[in-house]
């Protein structure tokens, strides 16, 4: 019996995904657990495995944005008639590429078009318009056609979807329509015509236009959301002599095949220990409530060719530095190869962003919602310090914590940072 392949919900809050490409063609044999297609979510691109064995009889949605639960393909026995299955599925067949327009939004957006939007292509000989005509605003009581992402952005920002004109297929409102409604730029005044005596303007240089990748669009949206949070920053400097010495000693004791511990690995362990003592910082702010977590799932900011990602080291407080190093090495390698899974990016409770390897002495990191705090770590460098009334030069590290004031008071943030400072200066207290 034929089995419908439905778009899975790969994480809490996922409403849609974008099919990038199918790894199997119609008529190919498929084994259960075999990669079937690539799916782009708002966090990562990953392969989706087949949940049944048989032959891929039909690809219902070849690519593009799709709601969770929509039928995207059918697997069954060779030669089996699946016309009734595809007709009764949650998602009708996607229009052919020449008649379908896919909005360039974050991958969280999904096609939300009504059944009439998936009708057959126009008869041959009928020219397609170069651009879709703008749809008239919906009449009162009519359901507004909008993508899930557009609905969420509109809800968060208090924008009435009924007041907008959609530019997507069949007049559907997409995220860009909502963004423009929030802050539509004023039209620029027309430049005055040049006078006869005015010198001709030099030819402009070639401008490189870079389209945002799915990851960069997600980064832009989330950082915009983070900017709405009332935050404050606290900064301390610490003597990093013992931190550096501890890391060097661990490198000396490495066994063959072990991942080489870094300063960030030791810091991850110290921060996790501090979070267990200050649970107010190890929290999420979600829909007006504070969720304080029992374990420290520490996210580490990793720069990749496609943008910044934050894979998570779970239960870091229970791991040794060597175990953290092994997990970190695997996550960073897969992040840079674009092979992270959604599970690698979920459930983080706190984030550490370290730019010390770039020689940055101090910086302020932006929150990673719904987390309520993030630690920015600068480089370890020889700096003058006053010790017992004497001026000495010692390896020093500067750390800045950004806190969401809705969940953390200044005193709580300060106490957490004091603990981190103390552990950096005496790592043995946490190890």
C-alpha positions in Angstrom: 0.0 0.0 0.0 1.3 3.4 -0.9 2.7 5.7 1.8 2.5 9.4 1.6 5.8 11.2 2.4 4.8 14.2 4.5 7.0 17.2 5.5 8.2 16.4 9.1 8.2 18.8 12.1 11.9 18.7 12.9 11.8 21.0 15.9 9.5 22.8 18.3 7.9 25.8 16.6 8.7 24.7 13.1 5.8 25.6 10.8 7.4 25.1 7.4 10.5 24.2 5.5 12.0 24.5 2.0 12.7 21.5 -0.1 16.1 22.1 -1.6 16.4 19.1 -3.8 15.4 15.4 -4.0 18.1 12.8 -3.7 15.9 10.2 -5.4 14.0 10.4 -8.7 10.6 9.0 -9.5 10.9 5.3 -10.1 14.0 4.9 -7.8 14.0 2.1 -5.2 14.0 3.5 -1.6 15.2 1.8 1.5 13.8 2.8 4.9 16.2 5.2 6.6 17.8 6.2 3.3 18.2 9.9 2.6 15.3 11.0 0.4 15.5 14.8 0.0 17.3 17.9 1.5 15.1 20.2 3.7 16.1 23.7 4.6 14.7 25.0 7.9 15.3 28.3 9.6 18.3 26.8 11.4 20.0 24.2 9.1 19.8 22.2 5.9 19.6 18.5 6.5 18.7 15.3 4.8 15.3 13.8 5.5 15.2 10.0 5.6 12.6 7.7 4.1 10.2 6.3 6.7 9.1 3.4 4.4 10.6 1.0 1.9 9.5 0.7 -1.7 9.7 2.8 -4.9 9.4 6.6 -5.1 6.3 6.6 -7.2 5.5 10.3 -7.2 7.3 13.6 -6.3 4.4 15.9 -5.4 6.5 18.9 -4.5 9.8 19.1 -6.3 11.2 22.1 -4.4 10.2 25.2 -2.6 8.5 26.2 0.6 6.0 23.7 2.1 3.9 23.6 5.3 4.7 21.0 7.9 2.4 17.9 7.3 2.1 18.6 3.6 2.4 15.5 1.3 5.6 16.0 -0.8 5.9 12.5 -2.3 4.5 8.9 -2.4 6.4 5.6 -1.8 4.8 2.3 -2.7 5.1 -0.9 -4.8 6.3 -0.6 -8.3 3.5 0.1 -10.7 1.0 0.9 -8.0 -1.7 3.5 -8.9 -1.2 6.5 -6.7 -3.5 9.0 -8.4 -6.1 8.8 -5.7 -3.4 9.2 -3.0 -2.0 12.3 -4.4 -5.4 13.8 -5.0 -6.4 13.2 -1.3 -3.1 14.2 0.2 -2.6 17.3 2.3 -0.7 19.1 -0.4 -1.6 19.2 -4.1 1.0 18.9 -6.8 3.2 22.0 -7.1 2.8 24.0 -10.3 5.6 23.5 -12.9 8.7 25.7 -12.5 7.8 28.0 -15.3 4.5 29.0 -13.6 5.5 29.0 -9.9 7.2 31.8 -8.0 9.1 31.0 -4.8 9.5 34.0 -2.6 13.1 34.6 -1.3 12.4 34.6 2.4 13.8 32.8 5.4 13.4 29.1 5.1 10.8 29.1 7.8 8.3 30.5 5.3 6.1 27.9 3.6 3.8 27.8 0.7 0.4 28.6 2.1 -1.5 29.0 -1.2 -5.1 27.7 -1.5 -5.9 24.8 -3.7 -6.6 27.1 -6.7 -3.0 28.2 -6.5 -1.9 24.8 -7.5 -3.9 24.4 -10.7 -2.4 23.2 -13.9 -0.2 25.5 -16.0 -1.8 28.0 -18.5 -2.4 26.5 -22.0 0.4 26.7 -24.5 0.5 29.9 -26.4 -0.8 32.1 -23.6 2.0 34.4 -22.6 2.8 34.6 -18.9 3.0 38.0 -17.3 6.4 39.3 -16.4 5.4 40.1 -12.8 2.3 39.0 -10.8 -0.4 41.6 -10.5 -0.9 43.0 -7.0 -3.9 41.5 -5.3 -6.6 43.8 -3.9 -6.9 43.8 -0.1 -9.2 41.1 1.2 -12.8 42.0 2.0 -14.0 41.9 5.5 -14.4 38.4 6.9 -12.3 36.7 4.1 -9.3 34.7 5.3 -6.1 36.5 4.5 -3.6 34.5 2.4 -0.2 34.8 4.1 2.8 32.5 4.7 3.3 31.2 8.3 6.4 33.5 8.7 4.5 36.5 7.6 1.7 35.8 10.0 4.1 35.4 12.9 6.0 38.6 12.2 2.7 40.5 11.8 1.5 39.1 15.1 4.7 39.9 16.9 4.7 43.5 15.6 1.0 44.2 15.8 0.5 44.6 12.1 -3.0 43.9 10.6 -2.5 41.5 7.7 -5.8 42.6 6.2 -4.3 46.1 5.6 -1.5 44.7 3.4 -1.3 43.9 -0.3 0.5 40.6 -1.0 3.1 40.2 -3.6 3.4 36.4 -3.5 1.7 33.9 -5.7 -2.1 34.4 -5.9 -1.7 37.6 -3.8 -0.3 35.8 -0.8 1.3 38.0 1.8 5.0 37.1 2.4 7.5 38.2 5.0 8.9 41.0 2.9 5.4 42.6 2.6 5.2 42.7 6.4 8.7 44.1 6.7 8.0 46.9 4.3 4.8 47.7 6.2 6.7 48.2 9.4 9.2 50.7 8.0 8.5 51.8 4.5 11.2 54.3 3.4 10.1 57.7 2.3 10.5 58.2 -1.4 13.6 60.0 -2.3 13.3 63.4 -3.8 14.2 63.5 -7.5 17.6 65.0 -8.1 17.8 68.4 -9.7 18.7 68.3 -13.4 22.4 69.2 -13.9 23.1 72.6 -15.1 25.1 73.2 -18.3 28.2 74.3 -16.2 28.1 71.3 -13.9 30.8 68.8 -14.5 29.6 65.3 -15.6 29.5 62.9 -12.7 32.1 60.1 -12.8 30.8 56.8 -13.8 29.9 54.7 -10.7 32.0 51.7 -9.8 30.6 48.3 -10.2 28.4 47.4 -7.1 28.4 43.8 -5.9 25.0 42.7 -4.9 25.0 39.7 -2.5 21.7 37.8 -2.1 21.1 36.7 1.5 21.5 33.0 2.1 18.9 31.1 4.2 21.2 31.2 7.2 21.9 35.0 6.8 18.2 35.7 6.5 17.5 33.8 9.7 20.4 35.6 11.4 19.0 39.0 10.3 15.5 38.1 11.6 16.6 36.8 14.9 19.0 39.6 15.6 16.2 42.1 14.8 14.1 40.3 17.4 16.9 40.4 19.9 17.2 44.2 19.4 13.7 44.6 20.9 14.9 43.1 24.3 15.9 45.6 27.0 19.5 44.5 27.6 22.4 45.7 29.7 26.1 44.7 29.7 28.6 44.0 32.4 32.4 43.6 31.9 35.2 42.2 34.0 38.9 41.5 33.4 40.6 38.4 34.9 44.1 37.1 35.4 44.3 34.3 32.8 47.6 32.8 34.0 46.0 29.7 35.5 43.5 29.4 32.7 46.4 29.2 30.1 48.5 27.0 32.3 45.6 24.6 32.9 45.0 24.3 29.2 48.7 23.8 28.4 48.9 21.0 31.0 45.8 19.3 29.5 47.5 19.4 26.0 50.6 17.7 27.5 48.4 14.9 28.9 46.5 14.3 25.7 46.4 10.8 24.4 46.9 9.9 20.7 43.7 10.6 18.8 42.2 13.0 21.4 40.9 16.4 20.4 43.2 19.1 21.4 41.6 21.2 24.2 41.4 24.9 23.5 40.9 27.9 25.8 37.3 28.0 24.7 36.8 24.4 25.8 38.1 25.2 29.3 35.9 28.3 29.4 32.9 26.3 28.4 33.4 24.0 31.4 33.9 27.0 33.7 30.9 28.9 32.4 28.7 25.7 32.8 29.8 25.4 36.4 29.0 29.0 37.0 25.5 28.6 35.4 24.7 25.8 37.8 25.3 28.3 40.7 23.3 31.1 39.0 20.3 29.5 37.4 18.7 32.9 36.8 21.2 33.3 34.0 20.7 29.8 32.6 17.2 30.6 31.3 14.8 31.4 28.4 12.3 34.2 28.2 9.3 32.9 26.4 5.9 34.6 26.1 6.3 36.6 29.2 7.6 33.7 31.3 11.0 32.8 32.5 12.1 29.1 32.0 15.1 28.3 34.2 16.9 25.1 33.1 18.4 22.4 35.2 21.4 21.7 33.0 23.8 24.0 31.1 23.5 23.4 27.4 26.2 25.8 26.2 26.0 27.1 22.7 29.3 28.0 21.0 29.2 30.6 18.2 30.9 29.2 15.0 31.6 31.3 11.9 30.9 29.3 8.7 31.0 30.4 5.0 27.2 30.7 5.1 27.0 32.7 8.3 27.1 32.3 12.1 25.6 29.1 13.7 25.5 28.2 17.3 25.8 24.4 17.9 25.1 23.2 21.4 27.2 21.2 23.9 24.6 19.6 26.1 25.1 19.1 29.9 28.4 20.8 29.7 28.6 20.9 33.5 28.8 17.1 33.6 31.5 16.7 31.0 35.2 16.9 31.4 37.2 19.4 29.4 38.5 16.6 27.2 34.9 15.4 26.5 33.9 19.0 25.7 36.8 19.3 23.3 35.8 16.2 21.4 32.2 17.3 21.1 33.3 20.8 20.1 35.7 19.5 17.4 33.0 17.4 15.9 30.4 20.2 15.9 32.8 22.8 14.4 33.9 20.4 11.7 30.3 19.6 10.7 29.3 23.2 10.9 31.9 24.3 8.4 31.0 21.4 6.1 27.3 22.3 6.3 26.4 18.9 7.8 24.9 20.0 11.2 21.6 18.4 12.1 18.7 20.4 13.6 19.3 18.5 16.9 22.8 20.0 17.1 21.3 23.5 17.3 18.4 23.1 19.6 17.9 23.5 23.4 20.8 25.8 24.1 20.4 27.7 27.4 23.4 30.0 27.2 25.9 31.1 24.5 29.6 31.8 24.6 31.1 33.9 21.7 34.9 34.0 21.6 36.7 36.4 19.2 40.0 36.2 21.1 41.6 34.2 18.2 41.1 37.3 16.0 43.0 39.5 18.5 39.8 41.3 19.6 40.3 42.6 23.2 36.7 43.3 24.1 33.3 43.3 22.4 29.6 43.2 23.1 27.6 40.2 21.8 24.0 40.3 20.8 21.5 38.1 22.6 20.5 34.7 21.1 16.7 34.6 21.8 15.1 33.0 23.7 18.2 32.8 25.8 18.5 35.6 28.4 22.3 36.0 28.4 25.4 35.6 26.3 29.1 35.9 27.2 31.6 37.7 24.9 35.2 36.7 25.4 38.2 38.7 24.2 41.8 37.7 23.6 44.3 36.7 26.3 47.1 39.3 26.2 49.9 40.6 28.4 48.5 43.6 30.1 49.5 45.7 33.2 47.6 44.9 36.4 47.8 46.2 39.9 48.4 43.3 42.3 48.9 43.9 46.1 49.9 47.5 45.4 52.4 46.6 42.8 52.2 47.0 39.0 52.7 43.7 37.2 52.2 42.4 33.7 50.2 39.3 33.4 48.0 37.4 30.8 44.6 39.1 31.1 41.3 38.2 29.6 38.2 40.5 29.3 34.7 39.2 29.4 31.4 40.9 28.8 28.0 39.5 29.6 24.9 40.8 27.8 21.7 40.2 29.9 18.0 40.5 29.1 16.7 42.8 31.8 13.2 41.2 31.6 14.6 38.0 33.2 17.9 39.1 34.9 18.5 41.9 37.4 21.8 43.7 37.5 22.9 42.0 40.7 22.2 38.6 39.3 24.3 39.3 36.2 27.1 40.7 38.3 27.2 37.7 40.7 27.3 35.3 37.7 30.2 37.3 36.1 32.0 37.4 39.5 31.8 33.6 39.6 33.1 33.2 36.1 36.0 35.6 36.9 36.9 33.6 40.0 36.8 30.3 38.1 39.0 31.7 35.3 41.6 32.8 37.9 41.4 29.4 39.7 40.1 26.8 37.3 40.7 24.0 39.7 37.6 25.1 41.6 35.4 23.9 38.7 37.4 21.0 37.5 
